[in-house]
Amino acid sequence: MGFNPQPPDPKAIVDSIGKGASELLTFIPRAAKNIAENRTVAAADLKDIGRSVQDRLPDNPGVLLDATIKAVGSIVKRGIGMVEGIVGAADETAKGVKTQIDKILK
């Protein structure tokens, strides 16, 4: 990126600032959407595990250990997924803000 001696158009600056601010405001909804999707999948996983316990008891008491291991694994996996969702939302937001900054600097 080279230096442009011509100052940017004031309207372009205002537009980029507004759009950059808008990008920042979308971080929370993006992160919330990603977290909600993860929670939905986690709830479905746990519901399936619960059904498995109900279906297999009392004939197969080993299902309790199996269900516990699966539930803990699911919770850990979804916890990591939620962190990834927040990081992904931050990345999208940063890219949007960078795009607006680049528009002014060109």
ChimeraX commands (.cxc) that place a marker at each C-alpha (Angstrom):
marker #1 position 0.00,0.00,0.00 radius 0.5
marker #1 position 1.57,3.28,-1.11 radius 0.5
marker #1 position 1.21,6.71,0.39 radius 0.5
marker #1 position -1.54,8.80,-1.18 radius 0.5
marker #1 position -0.74,12.54,-0.84 radius 0.5
marker #1 position -4.36,13.42,-1.68 radius 0.5
marker #1 position -6.48,13.67,1.49 radius 0.5
marker #1 position -9.55,11.43,1.47 radius 0.5
marker #1 position -12.96,12.89,0.77 radius 0.5
marker #1 position -14.62,13.94,4.08 radius 0.5
marker #1 position -17.78,12.05,3.09 radius 0.5
marker #1 position -15.70,8.90,2.61 radius 0.5
marker #1 position -14.19,9.36,6.07 radius 0.5
marker #1 position -17.60,9.83,7.69 radius 0.5
marker #1 position -18.97,6.84,5.74 radius 0.5
marker #1 position -16.08,4.61,6.81 radius 0.5
marker #1 position -16.32,5.70,10.44 radius 0.5
marker #1 position -20.05,4.97,10.45 radius 0.5
marker #1 position -19.65,1.60,8.78 radius 0.5
marker #1 position -16.72,0.74,11.04 radius 0.5
marker #1 position -18.83,1.58,14.10 radius 0.5
marker #1 position -21.63,-0.52,12.67 radius 0.5
marker #1 position -19.22,-3.44,12.33 radius 0.5
marker #1 position -18.25,-3.06,15.99 radius 0.5
marker #1 position -21.91,-3.07,17.00 radius 0.5
marker #1 position -22.48,-6.36,15.17 radius 0.5
marker #1 position -19.89,-8.20,17.28 radius 0.5
marker #1 position -22.33,-9.01,20.09 radius 0.5
marker #1 position -25.09,-10.31,17.77 radius 0.5
marker #1 position -22.56,-12.38,15.81 radius 0.5
marker #1 position -21.12,-13.89,18.98 radius 0.5
marker #1 position -24.59,-14.47,20.45 radius 0.5
marker #1 position -25.73,-16.25,17.28 radius 0.5
marker #1 position -22.68,-18.53,17.33 radius 0.5
marker #1 position -23.16,-19.30,21.02 radius 0.5
marker #1 position -26.88,-19.97,20.54 radius 0.5
marker #1 position -26.18,-22.41,17.70 radius 0.5
marker #1 position -23.71,-24.26,19.93 radius 0.5
marker #1 position -26.17,-24.36,22.82 radius 0.5
marker #1 position -28.87,-25.78,20.55 radius 0.5
marker #1 position -26.59,-28.59,19.44 radius 0.5
marker #1 position -25.48,-29.22,23.04 radius 0.5
marker #1 position -29.11,-29.45,24.17 radius 0.5
marker #1 position -29.89,-31.95,21.40 radius 0.5
marker #1 position -26.82,-34.02,22.33 radius 0.5
marker #1 position -27.81,-34.14,26.00 radius 0.5
marker #1 position -31.41,-34.96,25.13 radius 0.5
marker #1 position -30.21,-37.90,23.01 radius 0.5
marker #1 position -27.98,-39.10,25.84 radius 0.5
marker #1 position -30.93,-38.92,28.25 radius 0.5
marker #1 position -33.11,-40.91,25.87 radius 0.5
marker #1 position -30.40,-43.53,25.59 radius 0.5
marker #1 position -30.32,-43.88,29.37 radius 0.5
marker #1 position -34.09,-44.25,29.53 radius 0.5
marker #1 position -34.16,-46.81,26.73 radius 0.5
marker #1 position -31.33,-48.97,28.08 radius 0.5
marker #1 position -32.18,-49.00,31.79 radius 0.5
marker #1 position -32.74,-51.16,33.85 radius 0.5
marker #1 position -31.39,-53.95,31.65 radius 0.5
marker #1 position -28.04,-52.28,31.01 radius 0.5
marker #1 position -26.79,-50.32,34.06 radius 0.5
marker #1 position -23.48,-49.65,32.29 radius 0.5
marker #1 position -25.36,-47.03,30.33 radius 0.5
marker #1 position -24.95,-44.66,33.30 radius 0.5
marker #1 position -21.16,-44.57,32.97 radius 0.5
marker #1 position -21.42,-44.38,29.20 radius 0.5
marker #1 position -23.91,-41.51,29.44 radius 0.5
marker #1 position -21.74,-39.63,31.92 radius 0.5
marker #1 position -18.69,-39.86,29.67 radius 0.5
marker #1 position -20.71,-38.78,26.63 radius 0.5
marker #1 position -22.31,-35.87,28.51 radius 0.5
marker #1 position -18.97,-34.56,29.78 radius 0.5
marker #1 position -17.47,-34.91,26.30 radius 0.5
marker #1 position -20.38,-33.06,24.75 radius 0.5
marker #1 position -20.19,-30.24,27.28 radius 0.5
marker #1 position -16.44,-29.82,26.76 radius 0.5
marker #1 position -16.83,-29.93,22.97 radius 0.5
marker #1 position -19.63,-27.34,23.01 radius 0.5
marker #1 position -17.68,-25.14,25.43 radius 0.5
marker #1 position -14.78,-25.10,23.00 radius 0.5
marker #1 position -17.26,-24.42,20.19 radius 0.5
marker #1 position -18.62,-21.41,22.07 radius 0.5
marker #1 position -15.12,-19.98,22.48 radius 0.5
marker #1 position -14.51,-20.57,18.78 radius 0.5
marker #1 position -17.80,-18.80,18.03 radius 0.5
marker #1 position -16.71,-15.73,19.99 radius 0.5
marker #1 position -13.29,-15.71,18.33 radius 0.5
marker #1 position -14.93,-16.12,14.91 radius 0.5
marker #1 position -17.26,-13.19,15.59 radius 0.5
marker #1 position -14.31,-11.06,16.69 radius 0.5
marker #1 position -12.41,-12.02,13.53 radius 0.5
marker #1 position -15.36,-11.11,11.27 radius 0.5
marker #1 position -15.75,-7.81,13.08 radius 0.5
marker #1 position -12.04,-7.00,12.83 radius 0.5
marker #1 position -12.05,-7.74,9.10 radius 0.5
marker #1 position -15.03,-5.43,8.60 radius 0.5
marker #1 position -13.37,-2.61,10.54 radius 0.5
marker #1 position -10.10,-3.14,8.66 radius 0.5
marker #1 position -11.96,-2.89,5.35 radius 0.5
marker #1 position -13.33,0.50,6.39 radius 0.5
marker #1 position -9.89,1.72,7.51 radius 0.5
marker #1 position -8.36,0.56,4.22 radius 0.5
marker #1 position -10.98,2.56,2.30 radius 0.5
marker #1 position -9.80,5.76,3.98 radius 0.5
marker #1 position -6.10,5.02,3.55 radius 0.5
marker #1 position -6.32,4.29,-0.18 radius 0.5
marker link #1:1,2 radius 0.2
marker link #1:2,3 radius 0.2
marker link #1:3,4 radius 0.2
marker link #1:4,5 radius 0.2
marker link #1:5,6 radius 0.2
marker link #1:6,7 radius 0.2
marker link #1:7,8 radius 0.2
marker link #1:8,9 radius 0.2
marker link #1:9,10 radius 0.2
marker link #1:10,11 radius 0.2
marker link #1:11,12 radius 0.2
marker link #1:12,13 radius 0.2
marker link #1:13,14 radius 0.2
marker link #1:14,15 radius 0.2
marker link #1:15,16 radius 0.2
marker link #1:16,17 radius 0.2
marker link #1:17,18 radius 0.2
marker link #1:18,19 radius 0.2
marker link #1:19,20 radius 0.2
marker link #1:20,21 radius 0.2
marker link #1:21,22 radius 0.2
marker link #1:22,23 radius 0.2
marker link #1:23,24 radius 0.2
marker link #1:24,25 radius 0.2
marker link #1:25,26 radius 0.2
marker link #1:26,27 radius 0.2
marker link #1:27,28 radius 0.2
marker link #1:28,29 radius 0.2
marker link #1:29,30 radius 0.2
marker link #1:30,31 radius 0.2
marker link #1:31,32 radius 0.2
marker link #1:32,33 radius 0.2
marker link #1:33,34 radius 0.2
marker link #1:34,35 radius 0.2
marker link #1:35,36 radius 0.2
marker link #1:36,37 radius 0.2
marker link #1:37,38 radius 0.2
marker link #1:38,39 radius 0.2
marker link #1:39,40 radius 0.2
marker link #1:40,41 radius 0.2
marker link #1:41,42 radius 0.2
marker link #1:42,43 radius 0.2
marker link #1:43,44 radius 0.2
marker link #1:44,45 radius 0.2
marker link #1:45,46 radius 0.2
marker link #1:46,47 radius 0.2
marker link #1:47,48 radius 0.2
marker link #1:48,49 radius 0.2
marker link #1:49,50 radius 0.2
marker link #1:50,51 radius 0.2
marker link #1:51,52 radius 0.2
marker link #1:52,53 radius 0.2
marker link #1:53,54 radius 0.2
marker link #1:54,55 radius 0.2
marker link #1:55,56 radius 0.2
marker link #1:56,57 radius 0.2
marker link #1:57,58 radius 0.2
marker link #1:58,59 radius 0.2
marker link #1:59,60 radius 0.2
marker link #1:60,61 radius 0.2
marker link #1:61,62 radius 0.2
marker link #1:62,63 radius 0.2
marker link #1:63,64 radius 0.2
marker link #1:64,65 radius 0.2
marker link #1:65,66 radius 0.2
marker link #1:66,67 radius 0.2
marker link #1:67,68 radius 0.2
marker link #1:68,69 radius 0.2
marker link #1:69,70 radius 0.2
marker link #1:70,71 radius 0.2
marker link #1:71,72 radius 0.2
marker link #1:72,73 radius 0.2
marker link #1:73,74 radius 0.2
marker link #1:74,75 radius 0.2
marker link #1:75,76 radius 0.2
marker link #1:76,77 radius 0.2
marker link #1:77,78 radius 0.2
marker link #1:78,79 radius 0.2
marker link #1:79,80 radius 0.2
marker link #1:80,81 radius 0.2
marker link #1:81,82 radius 0.2
marker link #1:82,83 radius 0.2
marker link #1:83,84 radius 0.2
marker link #1:84,85 radius 0.2
marker link #1:85,86 radius 0.2
marker link #1:86,87 radius 0.2
marker link #1:87,88 radius 0.2
marker link #1:88,89 radius 0.2
marker link #1:89,90 radius 0.2
marker link #1:90,91 radius 0.2
marker link #1:91,92 radius 0.2
marker link #1:92,93 radius 0.2
marker link #1:93,94 radius 0.2
marker link #1:94,95 radius 0.2
marker link #1:95,96 radius 0.2
marker link #1:96,97 radius 0.2
marker link #1:97,98 radius 0.2
marker link #1:98,99 radius 0.2
marker link #1:99,100 radius 0.2
marker link #1:100,101 radius 0.2
marker link #1:101,102 radius 0.2
marker link #1:102,103 radius 0.2
marker link #1:103,104 radius 0.2
marker link #1:104,105 radius 0.2
marker link #1:105,106 radius 0.2
view
